[in-house]
């Protein structure tokens, strides 16, 4: 003899079954590692024009992109000119903020500036902490040596030999590249990037591996030095401007600014002034 289930109990069981089905079908909440960066309450696209100041983090030691004159503290360079144009487009004035390659990303993330510029290479570790604009140019690591040695140091195997001194500036992609590939040669740190090439001229170092654009420029400044195969560098990289992570409105504006400047001849004109 079957037992009749009360209508109220049947309704309760049906509701529970529906709730369990919906819970099983719902996607899991994103973890902190995958959750998108929180969008700031106010975008720099709005606050910079309001304050009239665009704060630009830059190292000031990487010609032709950024250079701080030790005599008067003024800034010059391809990306310095671009930063001035960007500030003008936002009805603001640029304020350059000193930083180092080791601290550049941290300073931007901490809010010490609104944008980082000056030959900044796009890397995946940096992209985890900041956003990047559309690239300004392509680049890659290549050697610069005394011209008498230009046929001696063409490959990484040629360079990574006991008795060779590879000089690098600390904290950036040059040091990272050297430590990843140099195991036999001596790596020498030189903290002053504006004088590092004079160490090669003087014979206190043999090779520096840096971006091809910098090797071309430094070879013009120092006739004793030659850039080794700058058209065929060891790596592929891009340079861009870094913006705070999460401020998509500002990042997209900077990208559009770069897109126009690299297609209307503005960027090429600034670069030609330094390379000529």
N, C-alpha and C positions, 0 to 999 in steps of 0.2 A: 504494500500500500504506500504510494508516494506521499511525501510531505509537501505541503504548499509553503513557499517562501513568502513572507510578508512583503507587500508592495514597497514599503518604506526601506526595507533592507535591500531589496533589489535595486532601487534607485541609487542607494548609497554605493553599492558595489559597482554599478555602471559608471558613476562619476569618478570613482577611484581608478577604474580601468582607463578611462579617458585621460585622467591626469598623468598616469604613468606613461601612457603612449606619447603624450605631448612632451614630457620631460625627456624621454629617450630620443625623440626626434630633434630636439633643440640642440644647436651647436654649442660646444663648450666655450666658456668665456675665454678670451685671449689671455695668455700669460703676460706677465710684465715685460718679458723679453720680446714679445711680438706685438704688444699694444702700441699703436701709433703715438708719436710724441704729441703731447697736449698742445693745442694751438694757443699761442699767447692771447691774452685778453685784447691787447692792442698791437697791431702789426707795426713794424718799423716803417712800413710804407706810409703809415699815417703819422707816427710819432716823430720821425726825422724832419718832415716839413714843418711840423708844429714847433719843434725846438730850434730848427735852423742849423743843426749840426749833425754831420755824418762822421762818426768815430771809426777810424780805419786802423786796424792793427797791422803793422808791417815791421819787418826786421831791419830795413835800412842798410842791408849788407850784401845785396844780391843784384848787382848790376848785370844786365841793363834794366831790370824790372823795378828795383827799389834801392835807393841810395840816400843815406843821411850824411850831409856834409858836416864833417867834424868841426869846421871853422865857425859856421853860423847856425847849425842845427836844421837847415832847410832840407826838404826832401825833393828828390828828382827821380825820374825813371818812367818807363813805359806804363807800368801799372799805377804809378803816382799820378800821371797825367789822366789816366782813365778814371781814377778815383775822384779827381777834381771834376771831371765831366759828369760822373754819376751824381756827385753831390749837387752840382748845378741843376741837373735834371729834376732833383727833389727840392729845389728852392732852398738849398742848404750850403754850408761851407764845410770843407773837410777838416777834421782834426785828427792828425796822425798820432797813433799811440805806439810807443816803443814796445817791442816784444822780441822773443828769440824763437828759433825753430823748435826748440824743445818745449816751449810754453805757448806757441801760437794757438793751437786748438783749444787748450785749456783756458786761455785768456778770452777767446771768443765765446766759449761755452759758459764762462762765468759772468758774461755781460760787461766785460771791460771795454768792449768795442762792438760795433754793429756789423762789421764786415772785416774779413782778413784778405789782404791783397799783397802781391809782390812776388810773382813767380811761384805761387803755391801749387804743388803737384797734387793731383787727385789720387788718393790711395784708399783702399778699402778700410783700413783701420781708422783713417780720418773720417771717412764717410759714415762710420758708425756713430760719430759724435757731432758732426756738423753736416749741413747741406752744401752742395756745390752748384754754382751757376753753370750755364752752358760753357764749354771750354773756350779759352781764348786762343790756344795754339796746341799743337802736338810737339812732343819732345822725347828725350830718352838719354840715358847715361852713356857717356863716351869719354875716352881718356883725353887729357891734355898733358903734354910732356915738353921737354926741351926739344927744339927742332932737330938737334943732332941725334935724338933717340926716337924719332917718329916711326922708324921701321922696326924698332926693337920691341915696342909695346903695343901691338895691334890686337891681340886677343887676351882674354882673361887668363889663359894659360901662360902667355908671355909675361903678363904682369905678376901673377901669383908665383913668384920665385924667391927663394932665400936670397937676401941681399938687396931686394927692391923695397923702397919705402913708399908706401901709398899714404898720402896725406888727405885728411878729411876735416870738414867742419862738423862739430858735434850737434846731435839732436834732430837731424833731419833725414831726408831720404838718401843723401850721399853717404852718411855713416851707415845707415841700414843696408844699403847695397854693398858697401865694402865689407862689412862684417859677414854678410851672407855668402860672399864669393871669395874672399881672401883668407887663406888658411896658412900659407907658407911665408908670404911677404910680411913685412912689418907695417902695421897700421899706426900712423902718427896723427894724433888729434891736434888741431890748431884752432883755438877759439875765435880768432879774428878773421872772418871770411873776406874782409876787404884787403888783407895782406897775404892771404894764403898762397896766392900764385907766385909771389915774390920768393917764397920758400923753395919753389921748384927752380926758379931762375938762379937762385944762389947755390943750388946743389944740395940743399938740406932735405930735399925730398925728390922723388923721381916722377911720380904720377899722381894726378888727381882725376877721379872719375866723377863727373858732374853732368848736368844737362847740356846737351849739344849747343843750345842757344848761348849758354854762359861761356862755353869753351871758345866759340866763335868770337864773342865779344872780347874775352881776355886775350886771345891771340892777337887782336888788333891793338890792344893796349900794350902788350909785351911782345915785341917782334922776335924775342928769343924763344917764344913758346909756339907750339903748333897743336891744333885740334886734330885728333886722329879720327878718321872716317865719321864726321858728324852727320853725314847723310845716311849712315847705316849704324845707328847706335846699338848698344847691347840690349836695350829695353825699349818698350813703348810706354809713353806716359802722356798725360794731358795736363795742362795748367788751367786753373779757373779761379774764381773768387769764392771764398767760403762765407756762408751766412749761418745764422743760428738755426739749429734744428727745430722744426716745428712751425716756423714762420713761413708758410708756403707762399703767401701773398708777396712778401718781400723777395723771396728766392726767385719767384717767377718774374718779378719786375727786373731784378738784376740780370737774369738770363736773357730777357728781351733786350735790355740795354746792351749786353755783350753781343747778342745776335746782330743787332743793327750796326754796332761799331766794327765788327769783324767783316761785315758785308758792304759797308759804304766807304771803306778805305781809311777810317779813322785810326783803328788799331795799327794797321800797316804803316801809316804815316808816322805815328809815334815810334814804332820799332825801327823804321828806316833812319830816323833822326839819330838814334843811338848806335846803329850798326854801321852807318856810313863814316 
